[in-house]
């Protein structure tokens, strides 16, 4: 007795193992305009008995489709992100959270880009209170600095403010790590360069109150710091109206006379 040959169904050069899958594919490509790469992902899903309705939409590019297909195979609940509002990179971040059993709803928001989502996901993995920084007004760099602070159990309220850029936040966080009195420079009116000079003075045990004012720009602060290090009387050039080059000249003269 001759063996019965397995049945296959061909639609638009794609092979399907059952009639139902072939019929669904025919319906989709007849009613929607899909590119070849999209058709390939749809056909693959149908042959894997997946519910391709989640991604068989022209609004998805093939990479978005592939991410959803892959997660369906892994048994993930894709409904949270299987919408065109999320790009492929965002989908990946949500997928990573789901695979780790995280409550991704806190960052399953198209207002967050993938890099912001990553910072929130990393915080959730460490069981941090991510609500402090899971806000669209913080960019990924700011989120990262707040996350680092939370991991060290620092009082991040000192710098978890959108007015600080990530470099300012970093300088405050590093000061906290060194147990410095960061109140000297937790002022949103100081730029990162000014903060850096104030922090340097604190590290060296200097009286930074002499120059920790927004009236001095960072090059002036540096000249005052150098003078304090040399233990000279900086009062002669402690004037915001004096150019830093002139300050340097006075400082060097005072040092030579010492």
TAKA-V897416 format. One record per pair of residues at least 4 apart in sequence whose C-alpha atoms are under 6 Angstrom apart, sorted by the first residue. I is the first residue (numbers start at 1). J is the second residue. If there is no record, write none. Layout:
i->I j->J
i->I j->J
This chain:
i->8 j->16
i->8 j->17
i->9 j->15
i->9 j->16
i->10 j->14
i->10 j->15
i->16 j->22
i->19 j->23
i->21 j->46
i->28 j->32
i->34 j->38
i->34 j->58
i->37 j->62
i->38 j->62
i->39 j->43
i->45 j->50
i->46 j->50
i->52 j->56
i->55 j->65
i->60 j->64
i->60 j->84
i->62 j->66
i->64 j->88
i->66 j->70
i->71 j->76
i->72 j->76
i->78 j->82
i->86 j->90
i->86 j->110
i->89 j->114
i->90 j->114
i->97 j->102
i->97 j->104
i->98 j->102
i->104 j->108
i->107 j->117
i->112 j->116
i->115 j->140
i->116 j->140
i->119 j->144
i->123 j->128
i->123 j->130
i->124 j->128
i->130 j->134
i->133 j->143
i->138 j->142
i->138 j->162
i->141 j->166
i->142 j->166
i->145 j->170
i->149 j->154
i->149 j->156
i->150 j->154
i->156 j->160
i->159 j->169
i->164 j->168
i->168 j->192
i->175 j->180
i->175 j->182
i->176 j->180
i->185 j->195
i->190 j->194
i->193 j->218
i->194 j->218
i->201 j->206
i->201 j->208
i->202 j->206
i->208 j->212
i->211 j->221
i->215 j->240
i->216 j->220
i->216 j->240
i->219 j->244
i->220 j->244
i->223 j->248
i->227 j->232
i->237 j->247
